[in-house]
């Protein structure tokens, strides 16, 4: 399933951007929101497997999963703020 493809995302040229995304996902992992930490953890797992296999497509899939996790996090925070009357 994993094979070298899309070298622009799987190689060292994209290391800083992918690393920054992993740091952002790591910050989301550290928050004490029940059940939520599985989404960023899955994204980091897919990114890591993609980097190990030099598979840019897997890295891209992990980044998309990370964006979905970020969107879900934003929705959870928005709902919590609306529930307590801050929005």
GUZA-548834 format. One line per field, with one value per atom (N, C-alpha, C): atom name; chain; y, z, x; residue in three letters. Coordinates in Angstrom, 1 decimal, always signed. Example, Ala and Ser with C-alpha at 12.3 -4.5 7.8 and 13.67 -1.06 7.14 Angstrom:
<recs>
at	c(N_CA_C_N_CA_C)
ch	c(A_A_A_A_A_A)
v	c(-5.7_-4.5_-3.3_-2.2_-1.1_+0.0)
w	c(+7.8_+7.8_+7.8_+7.1_+7.1_+7.9)
u	c(+13.2_+12.3_+13.2_+12.8_+13.7_+12.9)
aa	c(ALA_ALA_ALA_SER_SER_SER)
</recs>
This chain:
<recs>
at	c(N_CA_C_N_CA_C_N_CA_C_N_CA_C_N_CA_C_N_CA_C_N_CA_C_N_CA_C_N_CA_C_N_CA_C_N_CA_C_N_CA_C_N_CA_C_N_CA_C_N_CA_C_N_CA_C_N_CA_C_N_CA_C_N_CA_C_N_CA_C_N_CA_C_N_CA_C_N_CA_C_N_CA_C_N_CA_C_N_CA_C_N_CA_C_N_CA_C_N_CA_C_N_CA_C_N_CA_C_N_CA_C_N_CA_C_N_CA_C_N_CA_C_N_CA_C_N_CA_C_N_CA_C_N_CA_C_N_CA_C_N_CA_C_N_CA_C_N_CA_C_N_CA_C_N_CA_C_N_CA_C_N_CA_C_N_CA_C_N_CA_C_N_CA_C_N_CA_C_N_CA_C_N_CA_C_N_CA_C_N_CA_C_N_CA_C_N_CA_C_N_CA_C_N_CA_C_N_CA_C_N_CA_C_N_CA_C_N_CA_C_N_CA_C_N_CA_C_N_CA_C_N_CA_C_N_CA_C_N_CA_C_N_CA_C_N_CA_C_N_CA_C_N_CA_C_N_CA_C_N_CA_C_N_CA_C_N_CA_C_N_CA_C_N_CA_C_N_CA_C_N_CA_C_N_CA_C_N_CA_C_N_CA_C_N_CA_C_N_CA_C_N_CA_C)
ch	c(A_A_A_A_A_A_A_A_A_A_A_A_A_A_A_A_A_A_A_A_A_A_A_A_A_A_A_A_A_A_A_A_A_A_A_A_A_A_A_A_A_A_A_A_A_A_A_A_A_A_A_A_A_A_A_A_A_A_A_A_A_A_A_A_A_A_A_A_A_A_A_A_A_A_A_A_A_A_A_A_A_A_A_A_A_A_A_A_A_A_A_A_A_A_A_A_A_A_A_A_A_A_A_A_A_A_A_A_A_A_A_A_A_A_A_A_A_A_A_A_A_A_A_A_A_A_A_A_A_A_A_A_A_A_A_A_A_A_A_A_A_A_A_A_A_A_A_A_A_A_A_A_A_A_A_A_A_A_A_A_A_A_A_A_A_A_A_A_A_A_A_A_A_A_A_A_A_A_A_A_A_A_A_A_A_A_A_A_A_A_A_A_A_A_A_A_A_A_A_A_A_A_A_A_A_A_A_A_A_A_A_A_A_A_A_A_A_A_A_A_A_A_A_A_A_A_A_A_A_A_A_A_A_A_A_A_A_A_A_A_A_A_A_A_A_A_A_A_A_A_A_A_A_A_A_A_A_A_A_A_A)
v	c(-1.2_+0.0_+1.2_+1.3_+2.4_+2.1_+3.1_+3.0_+4.4_+4.6_+5.9_+6.6_+7.7_+8.5_+9.9_+10.8_+12.2_+12.7_+12.6_+12.9_+14.3_+15.2_+16.6_+16.6_+15.8_+15.7_+14.7_+13.7_+12.6_+12.9_+13.9_+14.1_+15.2_+15.5_+16.5_+17.9_+18.2_+19.6_+20.0_+19.2_+19.5_+19.3_+19.0_+18.6_+19.7_+20.9_+22.0_+22.2_+22.1_+22.3_+21.1_+19.9_+18.7_+18.7_+19.1_+19.2_+20.2_+21.3_+22.3_+21.8_+21.1_+20.5_+19.5_+18.7_+17.7_+18.3_+19.5_+20.2_+20.7_+21.3_+21.7_+20.6_+19.4_+18.2_+17.7_+17.9_+17.5_+18.4_+19.7_+20.6_+20.1_+19.8_+19.3_+18.0_+17.2_+15.9_+16.1_+17.2_+17.4_+18.0_+18.4_+19.0_+17.9_+18.1_+17.1_+17.1_+16.8_+16.7_+15.2_+14.6_+13.1_+12.7_+11.6_+11.0_+11.8_+13.1_+13.9_+13.6_+13.1_+12.9_+11.9_+11.0_+10.0_+10.6_+11.7_+12.3_+12.8_+13.6_+14.1_+13.0_+12.0_+10.9_+10.1_+9.8_+9.1_+9.9_+11.2_+12.0_+12.0_+12.0_+12.0_+10.6_+9.5_+8.2_+8.1_+8.5_+8.4_+9.3_+10.5_+11.3_+10.6_+10.0_+9.3_+8.1_+7.3_+6.2_+6.7_+7.8_+8.3_+8.8_+9.4_+9.9_+8.7_+7.7_+6.5_+5.8_+5.7_+5.0_+6.0_+7.3_+8.3_+8.4_+8.2_+8.2_+9.5_+10.4_+11.7_+11.7_+10.7_+10.6_+10.3_+9.4_+9.1_+10.4_+11.1_+12.4_+13.3_+13.4_+14.3_+13.8_+12.5_+12.0_+12.3_+12.2_+12.6_+14.1_+14.9_+16.3_+16.7_+16.0_+16.2_+15.7_+14.6_+14.1_+15.1_+15.7_+16.7_+18.0_+18.3_+19.5_+19.2_+17.9_+17.5_+17.5_+17.1_+17.2_+18.6_+19.5_+20.9_+21.5_+21.2_+21.6_+21.1_+19.9_+19.3_+20.0_+20.2_+20.9_+22.3_+23.0_+24.4_+24.3_+23.3_+23.2_+22.8_+22.0_+21.7_+22.9_+23.7_+24.9_+25.9_+26.1_+27.0_+26.6_+25.3_+24.8_+25.0_+24.8_+25.0_+26.5_+27.4_+28.8_+29.3_+28.7_+29.1_+28.5_+27.3_+26.8_+27.6_+28.2_+29.0_+30.5_+30.8_+32.2_+33.2_+32.7_+33.6_+34.0_+33.3_+33.7_+34.2)
w	c(+0.0_+0.0_+0.0_+0.8_+0.8_-0.1_-1.0_-1.9_-2.3_-2.7_-3.0_-4.2_-3.9_-4.9_-4.3_-5.2_-4.8_-4.0_-4.6_-3.8_-3.2_-3.7_-3.1_-1.7_-1.3_+0.0_+0.9_+0.3_+1.1_+1.3_+0.7_+0.8_+1.8_+1.9_+2.9_+2.6_+1.4_+1.0_+1.8_+2.1_+2.8_+4.3_+4.8_+6.2_+7.2_+6.9_+7.8_+7.9_+6.7_+6.7_+7.4_+7.1_+7.7_+9.2_+9.6_+11.0_+11.7_+11.1_+11.8_+11.9_+10.9_+11.0_+12.2_+12.3_+13.4_+14.8_+14.8_+16.1_+16.5_+15.5_+15.7_+16.2_+15.5_+15.9_+17.3_+17.6_+19.0_+20.0_+19.8_+20.7_+20.9_+19.8_+20.0_+20.7_+20.6_+21.3_+22.8_+23.2_+24.6_+25.4_+24.7_+25.3_+25.9_+27.0_+27.7_+27.2_+25.9_+25.4_+25.2_+25.8_+25.7_+24.3_+23.8_+22.5_+21.4_+21.6_+20.5_+20.1_+21.0_+20.6_+19.6_+19.3_+18.3_+16.9_+16.6_+15.2_+14.9_+15.8_+15.5_+15.6_+16.5_+16.6_+15.3_+14.7_+13.4_+12.3_+12.3_+11.3_+11.4_+12.7_+12.9_+12.5_+12.8_+12.4_+10.9_+10.1_+8.7_+8.1_+8.7_+8.2_+8.5_+9.7_+10.0_+9.1_+8.8_+7.9_+6.5_+6.1_+4.8_+4.7_+5.7_+5.8_+5.8_+6.6_+6.6_+5.2_+4.5_+3.2_+2.1_+2.4_+1.4_+0.4_+1.0_+0.2_+0.4_-0.6_-0.5_-0.4_-1.1_-1.1_+0.3_+1.1_+2.4_+3.3_+3.1_+3.8_+3.5_+2.3_+1.9_+2.6_+2.6_+3.3_+4.8_+5.4_+6.8_+7.0_+6.1_+6.3_+6.1_+5.2_+5.1_+6.4_+6.9_+8.2_+9.3_+9.3_+10.3_+10.1_+8.9_+8.6_+9.1_+8.9_+9.4_+11.0_+11.6_+13.0_+13.5_+12.8_+13.2_+13.0_+12.0_+11.8_+12.9_+13.2_+14.3_+15.7_+15.9_+17.1_+17.2_+16.0_+16.0_+16.3_+15.7_+15.9_+17.4_+18.0_+19.4_+20.3_+20.0_+20.8_+20.6_+19.3_+19.0_+19.8_+19.8_+20.5_+22.0_+22.5_+24.0_+24.3_+23.5_+23.7_+23.6_+22.6_+22.4_+23.6_+24.1_+25.2_+26.4_+26.7_+27.9_+27.6_+26.4_+26.1_+25.8_+25.4_+25.0_+23.5_+22.7_+21.3_+21.0)
u	c(+0.8_+0.0_+0.9_+1.9_+2.8_+4.0_+4.2_+5.3_+5.8_+7.0_+7.5_+6.7_+6.0_+5.3_+5.2_+4.9_+4.8_+6.0_+7.2_+8.4_+8.5_+7.7_+7.7_+7.2_+6.2_+5.7_+6.4_+7.0_+7.7_+9.1_+9.7_+11.1_+11.5_+12.7_+13.2_+12.7_+12.3_+11.9_+10.7_+9.8_+8.6_+8.7_+9.8_+10.0_+9.6_+9.8_+9.5_+7.9_+7.3_+5.8_+5.1_+5.6_+5.0_+5.3_+6.5_+6.8_+6.0_+5.7_+4.8_+3.4_+2.9_+1.6_+1.6_+2.6_+2.7_+2.8_+3.4_+3.5_+2.1_+1.4_+0.0_-0.9_-0.7_-1.5_-1.1_+0.1_+0.6_+0.0_-0.1_-0.8_-2.2_-2.9_-4.3_-4.4_-3.4_-3.3_-3.2_-2.6_-2.3_-3.5_-4.6_-5.8_-6.7_-7.2_-8.0_-9.5_-9.7_-11.0_-11.3_-12.2_-12.5_-12.8_-12.2_-12.4_-11.8_-11.6_-11.1_-9.7_-8.8_-7.4_-7.2_-8.2_-8.0_-7.8_-8.5_-8.4_-6.9_-6.4_-5.0_-4.0_-4.2_-3.3_-3.3_-4.4_-4.5_-3.8_-4.0_-3.3_-1.8_-1.3_+0.2_+0.7_-0.1_+0.3_+0.4_-0.6_-0.5_+0.6_+0.9_+2.0_+3.3_+3.5_+4.7_+4.9_+3.9_+4.1_+4.4_+3.8_+4.2_+5.6_+6.1_+7.5_+8.4_+8.1_+9.0_+9.1_+8.0_+7.9_+8.2_+8.5_+8.7_+7.5_+6.3_+5.1_+4.4_+4.5_+3.9_+2.4_+1.8_+0.4_-0.2_+0.5_+0.2_+0.4_+1.4_+1.6_+0.5_+0.1_-1.0_-2.3_-2.5_-3.7_-3.7_-2.5_-2.4_-2.6_-2.2_-2.4_-3.9_-4.6_-6.0_-6.7_-6.3_-6.9_-6.6_-5.4_-5.1_-6.0_-6.2_-7.1_-8.5_-9.0_-10.3_-10.3_-9.2_-9.1_-9.1_-8.5_-8.5_-9.9_-10.6_-11.9_-12.9_-12.7_-13.5_-13.2_-11.9_-11.5_-12.1_-12.1_-12.7_-14.2_-14.9_-16.3_-16.6_-15.8_-16.0_-15.8_-14.7_-14.5_-15.6_-16.1_-17.2_-18.4_-18.7_-19.9_-19.8_-18.6_-18.5_-18.6_-18.1_-18.2_-19.7_-20.4_-21.8_-22.6_-22.3_-23.0_-22.9_-21.7_-21.5_-21.8_-22.3_-22.8_-21.7_-20.5_-19.4_-19.5_-20.3_-20.4_-21.8)
aa	c(UNK_UNK_UNK_UNK_UNK_UNK_UNK_UNK_UNK_UNK_UNK_UNK_UNK_UNK_UNK_UNK_UNK_UNK_UNK_UNK_UNK_UNK_UNK_UNK_UNK_UNK_UNK_UNK_UNK_UNK_UNK_UNK_UNK_UNK_UNK_UNK_UNK_UNK_UNK_UNK_UNK_UNK_UNK_UNK_UNK_UNK_UNK_UNK_UNK_UNK_UNK_UNK_UNK_UNK_UNK_UNK_UNK_UNK_UNK_UNK_UNK_UNK_UNK_UNK_UNK_UNK_UNK_UNK_UNK_UNK_UNK_UNK_UNK_UNK_UNK_UNK_UNK_UNK_UNK_UNK_UNK_UNK_UNK_UNK_UNK_UNK_UNK_UNK_UNK_UNK_UNK_UNK_UNK_UNK_UNK_UNK_UNK_UNK_UNK_UNK_UNK_UNK_UNK_UNK_UNK_UNK_UNK_UNK_UNK_UNK_UNK_UNK_UNK_UNK_UNK_UNK_UNK_UNK_UNK_UNK_UNK_UNK_UNK_UNK_UNK_UNK_UNK_UNK_UNK_UNK_UNK_UNK_UNK_UNK_UNK_UNK_UNK_UNK_UNK_UNK_UNK_UNK_UNK_UNK_UNK_UNK_UNK_UNK_UNK_UNK_UNK_UNK_UNK_UNK_UNK_UNK_UNK_UNK_UNK_UNK_UNK_UNK_UNK_UNK_UNK_UNK_UNK_UNK_UNK_UNK_UNK_UNK_UNK_UNK_UNK_UNK_UNK_UNK_UNK_UNK_UNK_UNK_UNK_UNK_UNK_UNK_UNK_UNK_UNK_UNK_UNK_UNK_UNK_UNK_UNK_UNK_UNK_UNK_UNK_UNK_UNK_UNK_UNK_UNK_UNK_UNK_UNK_UNK_UNK_UNK_UNK_UNK_UNK_UNK_UNK_UNK_UNK_UNK_UNK_UNK_UNK_UNK_UNK_UNK_UNK_UNK_UNK_UNK_UNK_UNK_UNK_UNK_UNK_UNK_UNK_UNK_UNK_UNK_UNK_UNK_UNK_UNK_UNK_UNK_UNK_UNK_UNK_UNK_UNK_UNK_UNK_UNK_UNK_UNK_UNK_UNK_UNK_UNK_UNK_UNK_UNK)
</recs>
